[in-house]
Amino acid sequence: MALRNRVAPDGTFHAVTARGTLMGNRGGRLHDPQTRTLGRARWRSRAWICCEIAFKDRHRSVMGAGYTEFFFLDEVTALAAGHRPCFECRRADALRFREAWTRADGTRPGPSAPEMDVRLHGERTGERPLARLGALPDGAMARVGDQVVTPCKGRLLGWSFNGYAAVAGTDPDALAELLTPPAIVSVLAAGYRPRWHESAGGIAG
């Protein structure tokens, strides 16, 4: 039976058999290690991070005695769910992310990880704004009806736990529910390039 540890772009948890390419956590244990099922809590701290699946030969028992591991299709999905790059296992990406955040804010020095976490947590738990599809930067995700979409190199891709597929016939002036936190949308607009799942292929490059 699949564990309920796959994260959708809206931040919800699902039990699916499709494998993710990145791992993350929300600051602690959200599951019962005996039954490997989630409790009612959805985070233990504001630090929601996105990590490498393999790092320094470390080995974990998924949903064991430690923190709850969650898995994402790719970094685009993790960012939409409100997770930022980890400063340990993905330090180079985390520094690029912070530099783009600094460019977006126009202030220096760059924010600390806890400072980013405070802003992101407010956006994750607040009301989601509407956004015009044609104004979103590549990698920002929005929901149109029951479909999650994201622009990428001039095309619109539809998301699923298994990957992406091109979407046609969507009005670029249409308003959609923005899933990616606005601060991260600004980071993407300021030049941060997230990792895409291989199903984006030549579209995502």
C-alpha positions in Angstrom: 0.0 0.0 0.0 1.3 3.4 -1.0 2.1 5.8 1.9 0.4 9.1 2.1 3.6 11.1 1.5 3.4 12.5 -2.0 2.8 16.3 -2.1 0.6 18.0 -4.7 1.2 21.6 -5.8 -1.5 22.8 -3.4 0.4 21.3 -0.5 -1.9 18.4 0.2 -0.7 14.8 0.9 -1.7 11.8 -1.2 -1.1 8.1 -1.4 0.1 7.3 -4.9 2.5 4.8 -6.4 4.3 7.3 -8.7 7.8 8.2 -7.4 9.1 11.6 -6.8 12.5 13.1 -7.7 13.0 15.3 -4.6 12.2 14.9 -0.9 11.3 17.3 1.8 10.0 17.8 5.3 8.0 20.3 7.4 10.1 20.5 10.5 9.3 17.3 12.3 7.3 14.1 12.6 3.7 14.2 11.4 3.1 10.5 11.4 2.7 7.5 13.7 5.8 5.4 13.2 4.0 2.3 14.2 1.2 2.6 11.6 3.1 4.9 9.2 0.0 7.0 8.9 -0.3 10.8 9.1 -1.9 12.5 12.1 -3.8 15.7 12.0 -0.8 18.1 12.1 0.4 19.4 8.7 3.7 21.0 9.9 5.9 21.2 13.0 7.7 24.5 12.1 7.8 27.2 9.5 10.8 25.6 7.9 9.4 23.7 4.9 12.3 22.5 2.9 13.0 20.6 -0.4 15.9 18.1 -0.3 17.9 15.7 -2.4 16.7 12.1 -2.2 20.3 10.9 -1.9 22.9 12.8 0.2 26.2 11.6 1.7 25.2 8.0 1.8 22.6 8.7 4.5 19.9 6.1 4.7 16.4 6.6 6.2 13.5 4.4 7.0 10.6 6.4 5.4 8.0 7.3 8.0 10.2 5.7 10.7 11.1 7.2 14.1 12.4 10.5 12.7 10.8 13.4 10.8 8.2 12.7 8.2 9.6 12.5 4.7 7.5 13.9 1.8 8.2 13.5 -1.9 7.6 15.8 -4.9 7.4 15.2 -8.6 10.0 17.9 -9.0 11.2 21.3 -7.6 8.5 23.2 -9.5 5.9 21.1 -7.5 7.8 21.6 -4.2 8.0 25.4 -4.7 4.2 25.6 -5.4 3.6 23.7 -2.2 5.7 26.3 -0.4 8.9 24.4 0.2 12.3 26.2 -0.4 15.6 24.6 -1.2 17.5 23.1 1.8 20.7 24.9 2.8 22.5 21.7 3.7 22.0 19.1 0.9 21.1 21.7 -1.8 23.3 24.6 -0.7 24.1 25.8 -4.2 20.5 25.9 -5.1 19.5 27.5 -1.8 22.1 30.3 -2.3 20.7 30.9 -5.9 17.2 31.0 -4.4 18.2 33.5 -1.8 20.0 35.7 -4.3 16.9 35.7 -6.6 14.8 36.6 -3.5 17.2 39.5 -2.8 16.9 40.7 -6.4 13.1 40.5 -6.2 13.0 42.5 -2.9 15.7 44.9 -4.0 17.3 44.9 -0.6 20.6 43.6 0.8 21.9 41.7 2.6 19.8 38.7 1.6 17.3 37.3 4.0 18.1 34.5 6.4 16.3 31.1 6.1 14.1 31.9 9.1 13.2 35.3 7.6 12.1 33.6 4.3 10.2 31.0 6.3 8.2 33.6 8.2 7.0 35.2 5.0 6.4 31.9 3.2 4.4 30.5 6.1 2.1 33.6 6.1 1.5 33.1 2.3 1.0 29.3 2.6 -1.6 29.6 5.3 -3.3 32.8 4.0 -6.0 33.2 1.3 -4.7 32.3 -2.2 -4.8 35.2 -4.7 -5.9 35.1 -8.3 -3.4 35.6 -11.0 -3.5 36.1 -14.8 -2.1 33.0 -16.5 -0.2 35.0 -19.1 1.6 37.0 -16.5 3.1 34.1 -14.6 6.8 33.3 -14.8 7.9 29.8 -15.9 7.5 27.4 -13.0 4.7 29.3 -11.2 1.7 27.0 -10.7 -2.0 27.9 -10.8 -5.3 26.0 -10.7 -7.9 26.3 -13.4 -10.9 24.3 -12.5 -9.6 20.9 -11.4 -6.4 21.2 -13.4 -3.0 22.5 -12.2 -1.0 24.3 -14.9 2.3 26.1 -15.2 3.9 28.1 -18.1 7.2 26.8 -19.5 9.1 28.3 -22.4 6.1 29.7 -24.2 3.8 26.7 -23.5 1.4 25.8 -20.8 1.9 22.4 -19.1 -0.7 20.5 -17.1 0.6 18.8 -14.0 0.0 15.3 -12.6 1.7 13.0 -10.1 3.2 11.2 -13.1 4.5 14.2 -15.0 3.5 17.0 -17.4 1.5 17.2 -20.6 0.9 20.2 -22.9 -2.3 22.1 -22.4 -4.1 23.8 -25.3 -6.9 26.3 -25.5 -6.4 28.2 -22.3 -6.9 31.9 -22.4 -3.7 33.7 -21.2 -5.9 36.5 -19.8 -7.9 34.0 -17.7 -7.7 34.4 -13.9 -6.6 31.3 -12.0 -6.0 30.4 -8.3 -2.4 31.0 -7.7 -0.8 28.0 -5.9 2.9 29.0 -5.8 3.3 31.5 -2.9 3.7 35.1 -4.2 7.2 35.4 -2.7 8.3 32.4 -4.7 6.6 33.7 -7.8 8.8 36.8 -7.4 11.9 34.6 -7.0 11.1 32.8 -10.2 10.5 36.1 -12.0 13.8 37.3 -10.7 15.6 34.5 -12.5 15.6 31.4 -10.2 15.5 28.3 -12.4 14.0 25.3 -10.6 14.4 21.6 -11.5 11.7 20.2 -13.8 10.6 16.6 -14.1 11.9 14.8 -17.2 8.4 14.6 -18.6 8.7 18.3 -19.4 11.4 17.2 -21.9 12.4 19.7 -24.5 9.7 22.0 -23.3 11.4 22.6 -20.0 14.9 22.0 -21.3 
